Amino acid sequence: MQENRTARLTLLIDPVKKKIFEDICASQDLTSSQVVRRLIREYIQQNAGGRDLPEWLKGSN
């Protein structure tokens, strides 16, 4: 089973930080969504504790 990308996460961020973040993402040929998904995945892996994670979420990036 793969990651289901139908859920939406809305967050508020300072406009200046948003612009800098988007510029950095673009300079690496990545979308801001790709980077946020990677950050969330890494955070879950590092902080899951004893939670049962799907196989596709357990491994390294």
N, C-alpha and C positions, 0 to 999 in steps of 0.2 A: 504494500500500500504506500502511496506517495502522499506528499503534503497536499492538503486541500486548501486552495487559495481563494475561498469564497468569503471568508470573514473580513470585516473591515475594522481597522483600529484608527480612531481619530485622536489626535493629540494637539495641544497648543504649544507653540514654540515662538520664541522671539523672532521677528522677521529678519533681523540681521544674521542670527545664527542659521536660520533656514536658508538664506541666500548663500552663505559661506558653505554650508553642508552640501547644498545642491551643486555649487561650483566644483567642490572637491570630488563629489560623486561623478560629475560629468567629465572631469579631467582624467578619471580612471575608467571611463567608458562604462559606468554603472548607473542605474537609476537609484534614486533615493529609496525606493521601495525594496530593491535588492539588498541594499546595505542594511536597512532596518530589519529585514527578515533575517539576515545573517547575524546581526547583533542579538536579536531575540533568541535565535537558535543557540548561539554560543552561551548566552546568559542562562538559558534553560539547562544546557548540558553542564554548566559549571555549578548550578545551584539546585539541581533536581532533588538532591538528597536521596531518599529511598523510593522516590516515585517511580512507578512503572511507565517507562517511556516507549513509544513505538520504535521498532528497529531503525527506521529511517532517520530518527532523531537522536539515536544513541551515539553514533560514530563521530569521527572527526569531520570537519567541514569539507 
